[in-house]
Amino acid sequence: MTSREFRLQMRGYGLTTAEIHYRLPDHPGLLQLYIWQDYDLAPEFPTLKGFLGFWERELHGALHSVRVAHHGLIGPAEWRAVDGIIALH
């Protein structure tokens, strides 16, 4: 049985990290940082947008800014040609 993460990667998902700054409800002049991470599809980011929609509907801390990093984990293998002969005994 394969893991959920591997199945998502095979469907094109990559690891997405969002740095979310939000205002504290009791002290709106102060910002707090929340780090969110999940597998998502770039560049639309439907999972992240769903989470941010939930945040705006259900939580009291107003969003200030969101910075996103994304990395597709499965891709073509990297290789390089080696010039020479390797002798095995």
Contact map, one row per residue, 1 for C-alpha under 8 A:
11100000000000000000000000000000000000000000000000000000000000000000000000000000000000000
11110110000000000000000000000000000000000000000000000000000000000000000000000000000000000
11111110000000000000000000000000000000000000000000000000000000000000000000000000000000000
01111111000000000000000000000000000000000000000000000000000000000000000000000000000000000
00111111100000000000000000000000000000100000000000000000000000000000000000000000000000000
01111111110000000000000000000000000000000000000000000000000000000000000000000000000000000
01111111111000000000000000000000000000000000000000000000000000000000000000000000000000000
00011111111111000000000000000000000000100000000000000000000000000000000000000000000000000
00001111111111000000000000000000000000100000000000000000000000000000000111000000000000000
00000111111110000000000000000000000000000000000000000000000000000000000001000000000000000
00000011111110000000000000000000000000000000000000000000000000000000000000000000000000000
00000001111111000000000000000000000000001000000000000000000000000000000100000000000000000
00000001111111100000000000000000000000111100000000000000000000000000000100000000000000000
00000001100111110000000000000000000000111100000000000000000000000000011111000000000000000
00000000000011111000000000000000000011110000000000000000000000000000011110000000000000000
00000000000001111100000000000000000011110000000000000000000000000001111000000000000000000
00000000000000111110000000000000001111000000000000000000000000000001110000000000000000000
00000000000000011111000000000000001110000000000000000000000000000111100000000000000000000
00000000000000001111100000000000111100000000000000000000000000000111000000000000000000000
00000000000000000111110000000000111100000000000000000000000000111110000000000000000000000
00000000000000000011111000000011110000000000000000000000000000111100000000000000000000000
00000000000000000001111100000011110000000000000000000000000011111000000000000000000000000
00000000000000000000111110111111000000000000000000000000000011110000000000000000000000000
00000000000000000000011111111111000000000000000000000000000011000000000000000000000000000
00000000000000000000001111110000000000000000000000000000000111000000000000000000000000000
00000000000000000000000111110000000000000000000000000000000000000000000000000000000000000
00000000000000000000001111111100000000000000000000000000000000000000000000000000000000000
00000000000000000000001111111110000000000000000000000000000000000000000000000000000000000
00000000000000000000001100111110000000000000000000000000000000000000000000000000000000000
00000000000000000000001100111111000000000000000000000000000000000000000000000000000000000
00000000000000000000111100011111100000000000000000000000000000010000000000000000000000000
00000000000000000000111100000111110000000000000000000000000000000000000000000000000000000
00000000000000000011110000000011111000000000000000000000000000000000000000000000000000000
00000000000000000011110000000001111100000000000000000000000000000000000000000000000000000
00000000000000001111000000000000111110000000000000000000000000000000000000000000000000000
00000000000000001111000000000000011111000000000000000000000000000000000000000000000000000
00000000000000111100000000000000001111100000000000000000000000000000000000000000000000000
00000000000000111000000000000000000111110000001000000000000000000000000000000000000000000
00001001100011110000000000000000000011111000001000000000000000000000000000000000000000000
00000000000011110000000000000000000001111100111100000000000000000000000000000000000000000
00000000000111000000000000000000000000111111111000000000000000000000000000000000000000000
00000000000011000000000000000000000000011111100000000000000000000000010000000000000000000
00000000000000000000000000000000000000001111100000000000000000000000000000000000000000000
00000000000000000000000000000000000000001111110000000000000000000000000000000000000000000
00000000000000000000000000000000000000011111111110000000000000000000000000000000000000000
00000000000000000000000000000000000000011001111111000000000000000000000000000000000000000
00000000000000000000000000000000000001111000111111100000000000000000000000000000000000000
00000000000000000000000000000000000000010000111111110000000000000000000000000000000000000
00000000000000000000000000000000000000000000111111111000000000000000000000000000000000000
00000000000000000000000000000000000000000000011111111100000000000000000000000000000000000
00000000000000000000000000000000000000000000001111111110000000000000000000000000000000000
00000000000000000000000000000000000000000000000111111111000000000000000000000000000000000
00000000000000000000000000000000000000000000000011111111100000000000000000000000000000000
00000000000000000000000000000000000000000000000001111111111000000000000000000000000000000
00000000000000000000000000000000000000000000000000111111111000000000000000000000000000000
00000000000000000000000000000000000000000000000000011111111101100000000000000000000000000
00000000000000000000000000000000000000000000000000001111111000000000000000000000000000000
00000000000000000000000000000000000000000000000000000111111100000000000000000000000000000
00000000000000000000000000000000000000000000000000000111111111000000000000000000000000000
00000000000000000000000010000000000000000000000000000001011111000000000000000000000000000
00000000000000000000011110000000000000000000000000000000001111100000000000000000000000000
00000000000000000000011110000000000000000000000000000001001111110000000000000000000000000
00000000000000000001111000000000000000000000000000000001000011111100000000000000000000000
00000000000000000001111000000010000000000000000000000000000001111100000000000000000000000
00000000000000000001110000000000000000000000000000000000000000111110000000000000000000000
00000000000000000111100000000000000000000000000000000000000000111111000000000000000000000
00000000000000000111000000000000000000000000000000000000000000001111100000000000000000000
00000000000000011110000000000000000000000000000000000000000000000111110000000000000000000
00000000000000011100000000000000000000000000000000000000000000000011111000000000000000000
00000000000001111000000000000000000000000100000000000000000000000001111100000000000000000
00000000000001110000000000000000000000000000000000000000000000000000111110000000000000000
00000000100111100000000000000000000000000000000000000000000000000000011111100000000000000
00000000100001100000000000000000000000000000000000000000000000000000001111100000000000000
00000000110001000000000000000000000000000000000000000000000000000000000111110000000000000
00000000000000000000000000000000000000000000000000000000000000000000000111111000000000000
00000000000000000000000000000000000000000000000000000000000000000000000001111100000000000
00000000000000000000000000000000000000000000000000000000000000000000000000111110000000000
00000000000000000000000000000000000000000000000000000000000000000000000000011111000000000
00000000000000000000000000000000000000000000000000000000000000000000000000001111100000000
00000000000000000000000000000000000000000000000000000000000000000000000000000111110000000
00000000000000000000000000000000000000000000000000000000000000000000000000000011111000000
00000000000000000000000000000000000000000000000000000000000000000000000000000001111100000
00000000000000000000000000000000000000000000000000000000000000000000000000000000111110000
00000000000000000000000000000000000000000000000000000000000000000000000000000000011111000
00000000000000000000000000000000000000000000000000000000000000000000000000000000001111100
00000000000000000000000000000000000000000000000000000000000000000000000000000000000111110
00000000000000000000000000000000000000000000000000000000000000000000000000000000000011111
00000000000000000000000000000000000000000000000000000000000000000000000000000000000001111
00000000000000000000000000000000000000000000000000000000000000000000000000000000000000111
